[in-house]
Amino acid sequence: MPNSSKPRPQVEGAGVEIKAQTSFWGRLRAYFFTGLVITAPIAITIWATFWFVTLFDAWVKPFLPASYNPDTYLPIKVPGFGLIFALITITLIGFMAANLAGRTMISVWDKLLNSTPVVRSIYKGSKQIFETLFSQKGASFRHVCLVEWPRRGAWSLAFVSREVDGGQIGLEEGRAMYAVYVSTTPNPTSGYVFFVDVADVKIIEMNVEDGLKLVISMGLVFPDRPLPPEKEADAPILQTEA
């Protein structure tokens, strides 16, 4: 019978403990999965970063004059130059939009796209999304919540997008409601938006980042300190104008 006081080997910083095994193959298997837990996130991060950089290089470099493209006079290709050029260009456009001449040019371009059939639907939709996500005046998810969806007794993690009055969506005036977004797993950018009474929404004290981690990980990654039921917050009541 193995000695229970024998220390178990651990991997520092990985949050993974290798349990004592009775056979060589068992220990080898445990070491392999421990190494996989450590190296897989690193490899995925490197791959995603390289993909993002090369994607911008493929888009931007063909439009660069040969004199500005380092690939024309260097023996090797310089990765990331397209991304750097794109970031500088986007920043310059933002700088131009801050003055009168830039706002005038953008207004003309905006009217042109909004008057073009088919294109205007894509342009207006994408513009509204980016203004919401990145504009300093834009809104973001306000709360993480639980809603009984898709049936009673089954609770889904959701995000409160905004408070709405029932009259805004064709229901009775003064009805306090939330616009709620339920995302799919593991892709949080697809999901369902529906409107629900404030009383039927259970706000929980979890930040949006932890909520997204919980969704993306398919329920495997919980916050470091799960909140007890008594810590749950009551849903605030929507104040409507008289």
N, C-alpha and C positions, 0 to 999 in steps of 0.2 A: 504494500500500500504506500503510495507516494507521500512524502512529508509535506503537510499543508503549509508549513512555515517557510518553504522554499520560495525565495523571491521570484517574481515573474519579470522577464525582460520587457522593457518599455522603450518606445521610440519617442525621444524628446521633441516636443513641439508639434507632434502629429496628432495627438489626442487618441492614439491607438495603443492598446495594450495587447501583447501577444501572450495568449494563455499557454500554460505549460502543457506540452503534448507528451504522450507516452511512447511515440515512435518517431523515428527519423523523418519519415515521409509526412507525418502530421506536423512536425515542426517546420519542415520545408514549405509545406502548403501555407502555414500561418505566416511565415516570413514573406512569401510571395505576395499574398493579399495585403500585407502591411506595406510592402514596397509599392504595390499598385495604388493604394489609397494616397500615398505620398506623391508619386510621379504623375499619375493621371491628371490631376488638376493643373500641375505645372505644364504638362505637354499640351493640354487643351488651351490654356492661356496663351502659350507661345504660338500655337497654330492660329488661334483667332486673331491675335495681334498681327501676325504675318499676313494673314488673309486680308485684313482690313487695310493694311499699308499697301499691299500689292494691288488691291482693288482700285484705290485712288491713283496709284501710278499708272495703271492701265487706262484710266479715264482721262487723266490730266496730261500726261507726257506727250501724247500725239498732237496736242494743241500748242505745245511750247515751241517757240522758235529754236532752231538748232543751236544758235549761239548761247541760249540760256539753258539748254539741256546738258547736264554734265555727262550724260552717256555718250555724247558725240566726241569728247576729247579725253575721256578717262578710259583706262583699259578694262575697268569693271563697271557694272551697273550699280548705281547708288540707290538702294531701296529707301523709300520714304520721302524722296524729293517731291513727288507728286502730291503727297499728303501735306507737306509743309507749304507748297505753293497754293494748294486749295485753302488752307487755313489763313494764309496771308490775304488771298483774294477775298474770302468771305469777310474778314475783318475790315478790309478796305471798303467793301460795299456797305457794311454797317456804318463806317465812318462817313461815307458819302451821304447816306440816308439821314444823317443828323443835321445836314444843312439844307437850305432852301432849294438849291439846284438839284441836289440828290433826291429830295422828296418829290420834286416836280417830275423828274425822270421816272421814278418808281411809280408815281400816280398814273402817268401815261401808260407804262407797261402793265399796270394793274387793270386799267380800263380796257386795254387791248385784249388781255387774256379773258377778262370777264365777259367780253362780247363775242368770244369765239365759241361756237357750239361744241359740245362734247368736252373740249379742253377746259371750259370754265367750271364744269362740275368737279373735275379732278383738282384743278387749281384751288378753288374755294375750299374744298374739303381738306386738302393737305395744308393749306395756309392756316385754317382754323385750328387744326391739330397742333402745328408747330407753334402758333401763337399761344396756345394753351399751355404747352409743355415748357417752352423756353422764354417766353416774354416775361419781363419783370412784372407786368400787370396780370399775367396769366394765373390761372388757378391750378391746383393739383389735387390729388386725392386728400380728403380731409380726415377721414377716419378709416380704421379697419373694423369690420363688423361681421356679425353672423346673421344670416337670413335663412328662414325655413324654405329651402329650394333644393331640388325640384318638387318636393312634396312635403307635407306636414310631418314633422318628426325627424326630418333629415336636414341637418344644418350645413350650410355652405359658407366658406370664408369669402367675403366680398369687400368692396371698397366703396365708400360714400364719395360720389363725385361732387354733389352739390345739394343744397336744400331747394325745394321747389314748392310752389303753391299749386294746389290742384287745378286752379283756373288756368294756369299756364299750359296745361296739357289737355284741356277740354273737360276736366272734371269740375266738381263743385268748388266755388271760391272759398278760400280760407282753410282748405284741407291741407294739413301739414304732411309733407311727403319728402322722401329722399330719392334722388337719382342714384341707383346702385349699380355697380359694375361687378359682375362675376366673371373672372377670367378662367380660361381653360388651362390644363396641365399637359405638358410642361411649358407651353408657349403662352405667356401672360398677355400677349398683344391681341389674342383672339378671345372672344367671350361674348357675354350677353349684357345688355343694359336694360333695366326695367325700373319702374317707379313703384315705390312701396310706401305705405303709411309709416310715419315715424315710430308709432307704437309697435310695429312689427319688426323693427330693426334693433338688434342688440349690439351696441357699440362696445368694443373691447379695448383695453389699454395695451395696444400693440402698435408700434410704428409701422409705416407703410413698407419700409425696407424689409422688416422681419416678415410682414405679411406676404410680400412677393417671394421671399425665400421659401416660405412654407408652401406656396403654390407651385413654384418651379421645381422644388424637390419632391413633389408628389406626396407631401405630408411627412417627409422623413426628417427635415431640419426644422426644429422648433426653436423659439427664442432661448437664450441661455438660461433665463429664469422664468419658467412658465408662471403665469399669474394665477393665483387662487381665485375661485368664484367670487369671493367677497371684494376683490379688487376691480371687478368689471364695472365700467362706467355706465350710467343710465343715459339713454339717448336724449340729447337736448331737444327741447320743443322749438319748432320753427315759429318765429315771431312774424306775423303778417301785418301789413299796414291796414289801418282801418279804412 
